[in-house]
Every structure is written in C-alpha cells, then in structure tokens.
Amino acid sequence: MNTVLPPRRAILLIGALQFVYVLDFMMVMPLGPDFAAALGFGASDLGWLAAALTLASIAAGICAMHVLDRFDRKPALLVVLAGLGIATLASAWATGFASLLAARALVGLFAAPTIALGMAIIIDVTPPQARGAAISKVMIGFSLAAIAGVPFALELAARFGWQAPFYVVSALAALVWIAAAWLLPALRGHLNQPARTSPRQLLARPAVQTASLMQAAAQFSAFLVIPGFSAFFMLNLGFPRAQLSLLYLAGGICALIAIQLMGRLVDKRGPRSGVLIASTAFSFGLIPLLGIHALPLALPFVLFMAGNAARNVGLSVANSHVPAPHERAGFMALQNIVTNTAISAAAVVSSLMLGEAEGGRLTGMSGVVILAAVSAACVPWLLKHLQQQLRERAASAAVPPAANQAAFQPQTQRAES
C-alpha cells in the first residue's frame, strides 16, 4: 500500500519545482544581450532560443501523453527532473549559438513532462474541494520567479558572468531532486486502473476538447498583448523607462495576492465565478492599449497581471476534474502542448498585426486588443460548457461521481448535501 503524501509537503515540493522551471524559462530573454555578446551572435537571434524550447516542449508533450501514466510518479519525476537540471547546466557550458540553442531545446524536452507530472501529483494527493488553494500555492513559484528570481539572475550575471544564473538554477534543480527523492513516497494509485487510455481516446472526449479550447483561448488572449505591453506603454503612452521595473514589481505582487484569493474563492464557490471576475479584470487592463488612459497607467496594468494570473488558477482547478486518475499526467502533458501552441500562435499573430511608425511608436495595437478581448470572452463561455459536459458525464456514470459534482458546487452547497 502506498504511503500517503501530505498535501502540504506536495505543495512545497511542486511549488519549488515550478519556481525552478519558470525561472529557467523567464530569465533567458532578459539575459539575452549578455550571452549574445559573450558568445558572438546577434540579439536578433534570441527569439530562436525561445522557439527551440517551445517546439521541444510540444514534441516532448506529445510523447509524454503516451507514457507518463504508465509509471510510478516518483521515479518518473526523478528522471525528467534530473534531465531538466542537466540541460540547464548545459546552457552554462555553451560555447556558441548552436550549442546554446541545443541546450535550450533539451530544457524544453524535459520541462514538459516535469511540469505535467508535478501537476498530476498535486491533483492525486489533493481532494477536489481543496484544489483551488493547493494549485494557488503551487503557483506562488511562478510569481516568485518573476518578482525575485529574474532580478536576482540579472544581478548574478552582472557580477559573475552570464553563466552564473544557469549554475544557480541547476543547483536549485538538484536540491529539488534530492527533496523529491527523500520526501516522495511511491505514487502508484493511478496504475490500479484496469485499462489504459490512449491519447486518441483522450482527445476524442468532448470534455477534453472543451478544456483544451478553453486553455488555448486563455493563453492566446494573454500572449497576444504581453510581448508588446511594455513597448506600447513607453513608446505610445510615454511611460517612464525608469519606472518600468517598479510597474512589473507591482504587477507581480498583485498577481501573487490575486492567485491566493482566487484559490480560496474557487474552493468556496466554484471555478466559474472566479474566472468571471478574473476575466473582467483582465479585460479592463486592456483599455490603455486602445489609447484610453484616463486613470493612472499602473492600475489597469496591475489588473491585467492579477486577472491573468488568477484566471489561470481557476482554469487549472476546472481542468483538474476532467481526467481520471490514470490519465492525469497525460492530460497535463496535453495541456502543456496546448499552452505552448497557443503562445506560439499568439506571438506570430501579434507580430503580423503590429507595425512601427516614425519614432518607434507601435501601430495596429487596437486590432490586437480587440482580438485578445474576444478570445478572453470565450473563456467563461467555454468553462460553462465544460461544467455542463462534466455534469452530463457524471449523471451517466455507473459509479457515484462525487469528484465531478463537488468540483463545481459552492462549498456551502456541498456541506448541505
């Protein structure tokens, strides 16, 4: 019989894993000018590093859908986490653009299954009525990477060279690996299912299709505008460059608070109300990009950051109830594929729609914002549709569907029932 893993221990462990992965991903572009100069390639080539990681993550996700749920979660996580740490270390050993590109692709290959397994473990050990709080705590790692991790990486690079942040992140990955090896018990409950689900069978389910569309719409709406946000604020709206770091710091802190509040709200009233509130804040934050800025620019920016982060918590909780236990890692790998594909598509679309006028001012942002708002508006509608599909699936099931029913009921209703 498996040893029970306390949810708090799992949250700390997977939160640390999330911090390592997000910091590894986020610090590359800010550090780009440093290692571009050191390795002798142009800054215009930096985008290929992000593309290599994203494409490798998609490829790894496709493979992970077939195999991750066949293994005990613990050894599977230890293998891919070790690969992630080694790949990050290889980034520090790069001697030119080609070797750095290969190292970043290797990071992507291991990152996708690492995050999929981490989220599957959290869902495995957390009851449905507490998943909002659990997932919101795991996502603290994301906010801390943005608020503290990236500035720290930049300072390390300035003092000790561009390789230093990669050495530190690989060391952090090693510490998380040791903690996982020490703290994680065998997690084999999902292996007790009588039959396996193939990726084709998983993708054929209406609930899986709706969950994937919902995730794609959310990420597409966000990453249509995120790459051009700071440039539009500075070049079109005259926001001071010296205050830009403070703006992102404020946005990160508010996002950190928002995801904790969202976790509690989702557990109490269900994902839909939380996602509606977050989507409203997200959409309000787009207003300055239309050239309307009656209020201080910091307010809508903070609302955008907080709304986007909180919305992700609500969607993660909603999606956690879609797969059966023996499908969770594969389903999370699918969500990773959807996320990376949507982000890549958003980057291409925004690049095609945006232009540059004299003085560097961005043009075409209104069209981008409208498209982002329409995509964001689809998210609550798709969530409502997903809820209905899960209720119908639960009603037709041969066993009592407590998990699916509890997932979308307010806490007060669950107590009464």
Contacts in CASP RR format, 6 or more apart in sequence:
PFRMAT RR
TARGET T0000
AUTHOR 0000-0000-0000
METHOD contacts of the structure
MODEL  1
MNTVLPPRRAILLIGALQFVYVLDFMMVMPLGPDFAAALGFGASDLGWLA
AALTLASIAAGICAMHVLDRFDRKPALLVVLAGLGIATLASAWATGFASL
LAARALVGLFAAPTIALGMAIIIDVTPPQARGAAISKVMIGFSLAAIAGV
PFALELAARFGWQAPFYVVSALAALVWIAAAWLLPALRGHLNQPARTSPR
QLLARPAVQTASLMQAAAQFSAFLVIPGFSAFFMLNLGFPRAQLSLLYLA
GGICALIAIQLMGRLVDKRGPRSGVLIASTAFSFGLIPLLGIHALPLALP
FVLFMAGNAARNVGLSVANSHVPAPHERAGFMALQNIVTNTAISAAAVVS
SLMLGEAEGGRLTGMSGVVILAAVSAACVPWLLKHLQQQLRERAASAAVP
PAANQAAFQPQTQRAES
2 185 0 8 1.000
2 186 0 8 1.000
2 187 0 8 1.000
2 188 0 8 1.000
2 189 0 8 1.000
3 185 0 8 1.000
3 186 0 8 1.000
4 125 0 8 1.000
4 185 0 8 1.000
5 121 0 8 1.000
5 125 0 8 1.000
5 183 0 8 1.000
5 184 0 8 1.000
5 185 0 8 1.000
5 187 0 8 1.000
6 125 0 8 1.000
7 125 0 8 1.000
7 126 0 8 1.000
7 130 0 8 1.000
7 134 0 8 1.000
9 183 0 8 1.000
10 121 0 8 1.000
10 122 0 8 1.000
10 125 0 8 1.000
10 126 0 8 1.000
10 134 0 8 1.000
11 122 0 8 1.000
11 134 0 8 1.000
11 137 0 8 1.000
11 138 0 8 1.000
13 176 0 8 1.000
13 179 0 8 1.000
13 180 0 8 1.000
13 183 0 8 1.000
13 184 0 8 1.000
14 118 0 8 1.000
14 119 0 8 1.000
14 121 0 8 1.000
14 122 0 8 1.000
14 138 0 8 1.000
15 137 0 8 1.000
15 138 0 8 1.000
15 139 0 8 1.000
15 140 0 8 1.000
15 141 0 8 1.000
16 141 0 8 1.000
16 172 0 8 1.000
16 175 0 8 1.000
16 176 0 8 1.000
16 179 0 8 1.000
17 81 0 8 1.000
17 114 0 8 1.000
17 115 0 8 1.000
17 118 0 8 1.000
17 176 0 8 1.000
17 180 0 8 1.000
18 115 0 8 1.000
18 138 0 8 1.000
18 139 0 8 1.000
18 141 0 8 1.000
18 142 0 8 1.000
18 145 0 8 1.000
19 141 0 8 1.000
19 142 0 8 1.000
19 144 0 8 1.000
19 145 0 8 1.000
19 172 0 8 1.000
20 84 0 8 1.000
20 169 0 8 1.000
20 172 0 8 1.000
20 173 0 8 1.000
20 176 0 8 1.000
21 84 0 8 1.000
21 111 0 8 1.000
21 114 0 8 1.000
21 115 0 8 1.000
22 141 0 8 1.000
22 142 0 8 1.000
22 145 0 8 1.000
22 146 0 8 1.000
23 145 0 8 1.000
23 149 0 8 1.000
23 150 0 8 1.000
23 153 0 8 1.000
23 169 0 8 1.000
23 172 0 8 1.000
24 84 0 8 1.000
24 88 0 8 1.000
24 107 0 8 1.000
24 111 0 8 1.000
24 169 0 8 1.000
25 53 0 8 1.000
25 107 0 8 1.000
25 111 0 8 1.000
26 145 0 8 1.000
26 146 0 8 1.000
26 149 0 8 1.000
26 150 0 8 1.000
27 149 0 8 1.000
27 150 0 8 1.000
27 153 0 8 1.000
27 154 0 8 1.000
27 165 0 8 1.000
27 169 0 8 1.000
28 46 0 8 1.000
28 49 0 8 1.000
28 50 0 8 1.000
28 53 0 8 1.000
28 104 0 8 1.000
29 46 0 8 1.000
29 47 0 8 1.000
29 50 0 8 1.000
30 150 0 8 1.000
30 153 0 8 1.000
30 154 0 8 1.000
31 153 0 8 1.000
31 154 0 8 1.000
31 157 0 8 1.000
31 162 0 8 1.000
31 165 0 8 1.000
32 43 0 8 1.000
32 46 0 8 1.000
32 49 0 8 1.000
32 162 0 8 1.000
33 43 0 8 1.000
34 157 0 8 1.000
34 161 0 8 1.000
34 162 0 8 1.000
35 94 0 8 1.000
35 100 0 8 1.000
35 162 0 8 1.000
36 42 0 8 1.000
36 43 0 8 1.000
36 45 0 8 1.000
36 46 0 8 1.000
38 161 0 8 1.000
38 162 0 8 1.000
39 94 0 8 1.000
39 95 0 8 1.000
39 96 0 8 1.000
39 97 0 8 1.000
39 100 0 8 1.000
40 96 0 8 1.000
40 97 0 8 1.000
41 96 0 8 1.000
41 97 0 8 1.000
45 97 0 8 1.000
48 101 0 8 1.000
49 100 0 8 1.000
49 101 0 8 1.000
49 104 0 8 1.000
50 104 0 8 1.000
51 344 0 8 1.000
52 101 0 8 1.000
52 102 0 8 1.000
52 104 0 8 1.000
52 105 0 8 1.000
52 108 0 8 1.000
53 104 0 8 1.000
53 105 0 8 1.000
53 107 0 8 1.000
53 108 0 8 1.000
53 111 0 8 1.000
54 108 0 8 1.000
54 340 0 8 1.000
54 343 0 8 1.000
54 344 0 8 1.000
55 105 0 8 1.000
55 344 0 8 1.000
56 104 0 8 1.000
56 105 0 8 1.000
56 106 0 8 1.000
56 107 0 8 1.000
56 108 0 8 1.000
56 109 0 8 1.000
56 112 0 8 1.000
57 108 0 8 1.000
57 109 0 8 1.000
57 111 0 8 1.000
57 112 0 8 1.000
57 336 0 8 1.000
57 337 0 8 1.000
57 340 0 8 1.000
58 112 0 8 1.000
58 337 0 8 1.000
58 340 0 8 1.000
58 341 0 8 1.000
59 109 0 8 1.000
60 108 0 8 1.000
60 109 0 8 1.000
60 110 0 8 1.000
60 111 0 8 1.000
60 112 0 8 1.000
60 113 0 8 1.000
60 333 0 8 1.000
61 112 0 8 1.000
61 113 0 8 1.000
61 116 0 8 1.000
61 333 0 8 1.000
61 334 0 8 1.000
61 336 0 8 1.000
61 337 0 8 1.000
62 199 0 8 1.000
62 333 0 8 1.000
62 337 0 8 1.000
64 112 0 8 1.000
64 113 0 8 1.000
64 116 0 8 1.000
64 329 0 8 1.000
64 330 0 8 1.000
64 333 0 8 1.000
64 336 0 8 1.000
65 199 0 8 1.000
65 202 0 8 1.000
65 330 0 8 1.000
65 333 0 8 1.000
65 334 0 8 1.000
65 337 0 8 1.000
66 198 0 8 1.000
66 199 0 8 1.000
68 76 0 8 1.000
68 113 0 8 1.000
68 116 0 8 1.000
68 117 0 8 1.000
68 120 0 8 1.000
68 329 0 8 1.000
68 330 0 8 1.000
68 333 0 8 1.000
69 190 0 8 1.000
69 196 0 8 1.000
69 197 0 8 1.000
69 326 0 8 1.000
69 327 0 8 1.000
69 328 0 8 1.000
69 329 0 8 1.000
69 330 0 8 1.000
70 191 0 8 1.000
70 196 0 8 1.000
72 186 0 8 1.000
72 187 0 8 1.000
72 188 0 8 1.000
72 191 0 8 1.000
73 117 0 8 1.000
73 118 0 8 1.000
73 120 0 8 1.000
73 121 0 8 1.000
73 124 0 8 1.000
73 184 0 8 1.000
73 187 0 8 1.000
73 188 0 8 1.000
73 190 0 8 1.000
73 329 0 8 1.000
74 180 0 8 1.000
74 184 0 8 1.000
74 185 0 8 1.000
74 186 0 8 1.000
74 187 0 8 1.000
76 113 0 8 1.000
76 117 0 8 1.000
76 329 0 8 1.000
77 114 0 8 1.000
77 117 0 8 1.000
77 118 0 8 1.000
77 121 0 8 1.000
77 180 0 8 1.000
77 184 0 8 1.000
78 177 0 8 1.000
78 180 0 8 1.000
78 181 0 8 1.000
80 110 0 8 1.000
80 113 0 8 1.000
80 114 0 8 1.000
80 117 0 8 1.000
81 110 0 8 1.000
81 114 0 8 1.000
81 173 0 8 1.000
81 176 0 8 1.000
81 177 0 8 1.000
81 180 0 8 1.000
82 177 0 8 1.000
83 106 0 8 1.000
83 110 0 8 1.000
84 107 0 8 1.000
84 110 0 8 1.000
84 111 0 8 1.000
84 114 0 8 1.000
84 173 0 8 1.000
85 110 0 8 1.000
85 169 0 8 1.000
85 170 0 8 1.000
85 173 0 8 1.000
85 174 0 8 1.000
85 177 0 8 1.000
86 170 0 8 1.000
87 103 0 8 1.000
87 106 0 8 1.000
87 107 0 8 1.000
87 108 0 8 1.000
87 109 0 8 1.000
87 110 0 8 1.000
88 103 0 8 1.000
88 107 0 8 1.000
88 166 0 8 1.000
88 169 0 8 1.000
88 170 0 8 1.000
88 173 0 8 1.000
89 166 0 8 1.000
89 167 0 8 1.000
89 170 0 8 1.000
90 99 0 8 1.000
90 102 0 8 1.000
90 103 0 8 1.000
90 106 0 8 1.000
91 100 0 8 1.000
91 103 0 8 1.000
91 104 0 8 1.000
91 107 0 8 1.000
91 166 0 8 1.000
92 163 0 8 1.000
92 166 0 8 1.000
92 167 0 8 1.000
92 170 0 8 1.000
93 99 0 8 1.000
93 103 0 8 1.000
93 163 0 8 1.000
94 100 0 8 1.000
94 103 0 8 1.000
112 333 0 8 1.000
112 336 0 8 1.000
112 337 0 8 1.000
112 340 0 8 1.000
113 329 0 8 1.000
113 333 0 8 1.000
115 332 0 8 1.000
115 336 0 8 1.000
116 329 0 8 1.000
116 330 0 8 1.000
116 332 0 8 1.000
116 333 0 8 1.000
116 335 0 8 1.000
116 336 0 8 1.000
117 329 0 8 1.000
117 332 0 8 1.000
118 332 0 8 1.000
119 138 0 8 1.000
119 316 0 8 1.000
119 320 0 8 1.000
119 328 0 8 1.000
119 332 0 8 1.000
120 190 0 8 1.000
120 328 0 8 1.000
120 329 0 8 1.000
120 330 0 8 1.000
120 332 0 8 1.000
121 184 0 8 1.000
121 187 0 8 1.000
122 131 0 8 1.000
122 134 0 8 1.000
122 135 0 8 1.000
122 138 0 8 1.000
123 131 0 8 1.000
123 320 0 8 1.000
123 328 0 8 1.000
124 187 0 8 1.000
124 189 0 8 1.000
124 190 0 8 1.000
124 325 0 8 1.000
124 328 0 8 1.000
125 187 0 8 1.000
126 134 0 8 1.000
128 320 0 8 1.000
128 321 0 8 1.000
128 402 0 8 1.000
128 403 0 8 1.000
128 406 0 8 1.000
128 407 0 8 1.000
129 267 0 8 1.000
129 406 0 8 1.000
129 411 0 8 1.000
129 414 0 8 1.000
130 267 0 8 1.000
131 266 0 8 1.000
131 267 0 8 1.000
131 317 0 8 1.000
131 320 0 8 1.000
131 407 0 8 1.000
132 262 0 8 1.000
132 263 0 8 1.000
132 264 0 8 1.000
132 266 0 8 1.000
132 267 0 8 1.000
132 313 0 8 1.000
132 314 0 8 1.000
132 316 0 8 1.000
132 317 0 8 1.000
133 263 0 8 1.000
133 264 0 8 1.000
133 267 0 8 1.000
135 263 0 8 1.000
135 313 0 8 1.000
135 314 0 8 1.000
135 316 0 8 1.000
135 317 0 8 1.000
135 320 0 8 1.000
136 259 0 8 1.000
136 260 0 8 1.000
136 262 0 8 1.000
136 263 0 8 1.000
136 264 0 8 1.000
136 313 0 8 1.000
137 260 0 8 1.000
139 259 0 8 1.000
139 309 0 8 1.000
139 312 0 8 1.000
139 313 0 8 1.000
139 316 0 8 1.000
140 256 0 8 1.000
140 259 0 8 1.000
140 260 0 8 1.000
142 309 0 8 1.000
143 252 0 8 1.000
143 255 0 8 1.000
143 256 0 8 1.000
143 259 0 8 1.000
143 309 0 8 1.000
144 256 0 8 1.000
146 248 0 8 1.000
146 252 0 8 1.000
146 255 0 8 1.000
147 249 0 8 1.000
147 252 0 8 1.000
147 253 0 8 1.000
147 256 0 8 1.000
151 245 0 8 1.000
153 165 0 8 1.000
153 168 0 8 1.000
153 169 0 8 1.000
154 165 0 8 1.000
156 164 0 8 1.000
156 165 0 8 1.000
156 168 0 8 1.000
157 164 0 8 1.000
157 165 0 8 1.000
189 325 0 8 1.000
190 325 0 8 1.000
190 326 0 8 1.000
190 328 0 8 1.000
190 329 0 8 1.000
191 326 0 8 1.000
192 326 0 8 1.000
193 324 0 8 1.000
193 325 0 8 1.000
193 326 0 8 1.000
196 326 0 8 1.000
197 324 0 8 1.000
197 326 0 8 1.000
197 327 0 8 1.000
199 330 0 8 1.000
199 334 0 8 1.000
202 208 0 8 1.000
202 323 0 8 1.000
202 327 0 8 1.000
202 330 0 8 1.000
202 331 0 8 1.000
202 334 0 8 1.000
203 209 0 8 1.000
203 334 0 8 1.000
206 389 0 8 1.000
207 322 0 8 1.000
207 386 0 8 1.000
207 389 0 8 1.000
207 390 0 8 1.000
207 393 0 8 1.000
208 322 0 8 1.000
208 323 0 8 1.000
208 331 0 8 1.000
208 334 0 8 1.000
210 382 0 8 1.000
210 385 0 8 1.000
210 386 0 8 1.000
210 389 0 8 1.000
211 318 0 8 1.000
211 319 0 8 1.000
211 322 0 8 1.000
211 335 0 8 1.000
211 386 0 8 1.000
212 334 0 8 1.000
212 335 0 8 1.000
212 338 0 8 1.000
213 378 0 8 1.000
213 382 0 8 1.000
214 315 0 8 1.000
214 318 0 8 1.000
214 319 0 8 1.000
214 378 0 8 1.000
214 379 0 8 1.000
214 382 0 8 1.000
214 383 0 8 1.000
214 386 0 8 1.000
215 315 0 8 1.000
215 319 0 8 1.000
215 335 0 8 1.000
215 338 0 8 1.000
215 339 0 8 1.000
215 342 0 8 1.000
216 338 0 8 1.000
216 339 0 8 1.000
216 341 0 8 1.000
216 342 0 8 1.000
217 342 0 8 1.000
217 375 0 8 1.000
217 376 0 8 1.000
217 378 0 8 1.000
217 379 0 8 1.000
217 382 0 8 1.000
218 311 0 8 1.000
218 312 0 8 1.000
218 315 0 8 1.000
218 342 0 8 1.000
218 375 0 8 1.000
218 376 0 8 1.000
218 379 0 8 1.000
219 338 0 8 1.000
219 339 0 8 1.000
219 342 0 8 1.000
219 343 0 8 1.000
219 346 0 8 1.000
220 342 0 8 1.000
220 343 0 8 1.000
220 345 0 8 1.000
220 346 0 8 1.000
220 372 0 8 1.000
220 375 0 8 1.000
221 282 0 8 1.000
221 346 0 8 1.000
221 372 0 8 1.000
221 373 0 8 1.000
221 375 0 8 1.000
221 376 0 8 1.000
221 379 0 8 1.000
222 282 0 8 1.000
222 308 0 8 1.000
222 346 0 8 1.000
222 372 0 8 1.000
223 342 0 8 1.000
223 343 0 8 1.000
223 346 0 8 1.000
223 347 0 8 1.000
223 350 0 8 1.000
224 346 0 8 1.000
224 349 0 8 1.000
224 350 0 8 1.000
224 368 0 8 1.000
224 371 0 8 1.000
224 372 0 8 1.000
224 375 0 8 1.000
225 286 0 8 1.000
225 289 0 8 1.000
225 304 0 8 1.000
225 350 0 8 1.000
225 368 0 8 1.000
225 369 0 8 1.000
225 372 0 8 1.000
227 347 0 8 1.000
227 350 0 8 1.000
228 350 0 8 1.000
228 354 0 8 1.000
228 362 0 8 1.000
228 365 0 8 1.000
229 289 0 8 1.000
229 301 0 8 1.000
229 304 0 8 1.000
230 244 0 8 1.000
230 248 0 8 1.000
231 362 0 8 1.000
232 289 0 8 1.000
232 362 0 8 1.000
232 365 0 8 1.000
233 239 0 8 1.000
233 244 0 8 1.000
233 247 0 8 1.000
233 288 0 8 1.000
233 297 0 8 1.000
233 301 0 8 1.000
234 240 0 8 1.000
234 241 0 8 1.000
234 244 0 8 1.000
235 359 0 8 1.000
235 360 0 8 1.000
235 361 0 8 1.000
235 362 0 8 1.000
236 291 0 8 1.000
236 361 0 8 1.000
236 362 0 8 1.000
236 365 0 8 1.000
237 288 0 8 1.000
237 291 0 8 1.000
237 293 0 8 1.000
237 297 0 8 1.000
239 247 0 8 1.000
239 297 0 8 1.000
247 297 0 8 1.000
247 298 0 8 1.000
247 301 0 8 1.000
250 298 0 8 1.000
250 301 0 8 1.000
250 302 0 8 1.000
251 301 0 8 1.000
251 302 0 8 1.000
251 305 0 8 1.000
251 306 0 8 1.000
252 305 0 8 1.000
252 309 0 8 1.000
254 302 0 8 1.000
254 305 0 8 1.000
254 306 0 8 1.000
255 305 0 8 1.000
255 306 0 8 1.000
255 307 0 8 1.000
255 308 0 8 1.000
255 309 0 8 1.000
255 310 0 8 1.000
256 309 0 8 1.000
257 306 0 8 1.000
258 278 0 8 1.000
258 306 0 8 1.000
258 307 0 8 1.000
258 309 0 8 1.000
258 310 0 8 1.000
259 309 0 8 1.000
259 310 0 8 1.000
259 312 0 8 1.000
259 313 0 8 1.000
261 310 0 8 1.000
262 274 0 8 1.000
262 278 0 8 1.000
262 310 0 8 1.000
262 311 0 8 1.000
262 313 0 8 1.000
262 314 0 8 1.000
263 313 0 8 1.000
263 314 0 8 1.000
263 317 0 8 1.000
265 273 0 8 1.000
265 274 0 8 1.000
265 277 0 8 1.000
266 274 0 8 1.000
266 313 0 8 1.000
266 314 0 8 1.000
266 317 0 8 1.000
267 411 0 8 1.000
268 410 0 8 1.000
268 411 0 8 1.000
268 412 0 8 1.000
269 410 0 8 1.000
269 411 0 8 1.000
270 317 0 8 1.000
270 407 0 8 1.000
270 408 0 8 1.000
270 409 0 8 1.000
270 410 0 8 1.000
271 314 0 8 1.000
271 315 0 8 1.000
271 317 0 8 1.000
271 318 0 8 1.000
271 383 0 8 1.000
271 407 0 8 1.000
271 408 0 8 1.000
272 318 0 8 1.000
272 380 0 8 1.000
272 383 0 8 1.000
272 384 0 8 1.000
272 387 0 8 1.000
272 408 0 8 1.000
274 310 0 8 1.000
274 314 0 8 1.000
275 311 0 8 1.000
275 314 0 8 1.000
275 315 0 8 1.000
275 318 0 8 1.000
275 379 0 8 1.000
275 380 0 8 1.000
275 383 0 8 1.000
276 380 0 8 1.000
277 310 0 8 1.000
278 306 0 8 1.000
278 307 0 8 1.000
278 308 0 8 1.000
278 310 0 8 1.000
278 311 0 8 1.000
278 314 0 8 1.000
279 307 0 8 1.000
279 311 0 8 1.000
279 376 0 8 1.000
279 377 0 8 1.000
279 379 0 8 1.000
279 380 0 8 1.000
281 303 0 8 1.000
281 304 0 8 1.000
281 306 0 8 1.000
281 307 0 8 1.000
281 310 0 8 1.000
282 303 0 8 1.000
282 304 0 8 1.000
282 307 0 8 1.000
282 308 0 8 1.000
282 311 0 8 1.000
282 376 0 8 1.000
283 373 0 8 1.000
283 376 0 8 1.000
283 377 0 8 1.000
284 300 0 8 1.000
284 303 0 8 1.000
284 304 0 8 1.000
285 300 0 8 1.000
285 301 0 8 1.000
285 303 0 8 1.000
285 304 0 8 1.000
286 300 0 8 1.000
286 304 0 8 1.000
286 369 0 8 1.000
286 372 0 8 1.000
286 373 0 8 1.000
287 293 0 8 1.000
287 300 0 8 1.000
288 297 0 8 1.000
288 300 0 8 1.000
288 301 0 8 1.000
289 365 0 8 1.000
289 366 0 8 1.000
289 368 0 8 1.000
289 369 0 8 1.000
290 365 0 8 1.000
290 366 0 8 1.000
290 369 0 8 1.000
291 366 0 8 1.000
293 300 0 8 1.000
311 379 0 8 1.000
315 379 0 8 1.000
315 383 0 8 1.000
317 407 0 8 1.000
318 383 0 8 1.000
318 386 0 8 1.000
318 387 0 8 1.000
318 407 0 8 1.000
318 408 0 8 1.000
319 331 0 8 1.000
319 335 0 8 1.000
320 407 0 8 1.000
321 390 0 8 1.000
321 403 0 8 1.000
321 404 0 8 1.000
321 407 0 8 1.000
321 408 0 8 1.000
322 331 0 8 1.000
322 386 0 8 1.000
322 390 0 8 1.000
323 330 0 8 1.000
323 331 0 8 1.000
323 332 0 8 1.000
349 368 0 8 1.000
349 371 0 8 1.000
350 368 0 8 1.000
353 364 0 8 1.000
353 367 0 8 1.000
353 368 0 8 1.000
353 371 0 8 1.000
354 362 0 8 1.000
354 363 0 8 1.000
354 364 0 8 1.000
354 365 0 8 1.000
354 368 0 8 1.000
355 362 0 8 1.000
355 363 0 8 1.000
355 364 0 8 1.000
356 362 0 8 1.000
356 363 0 8 1.000
357 363 0 8 1.000
387 408 0 8 1.000
390 404 0 8 1.000
390 407 0 8 1.000
390 408 0 8 1.000
391 404 0 8 1.000
391 405 0 8 1.000
391 408 0 8 1.000
393 401 0 8 1.000
393 404 0 8 1.000
394 401 0 8 1.000
394 404 0 8 1.000
394 405 0 8 1.000
395 401 0 8 1.000
406 414 0 8 1.000
409 417 0 8 1.000
END
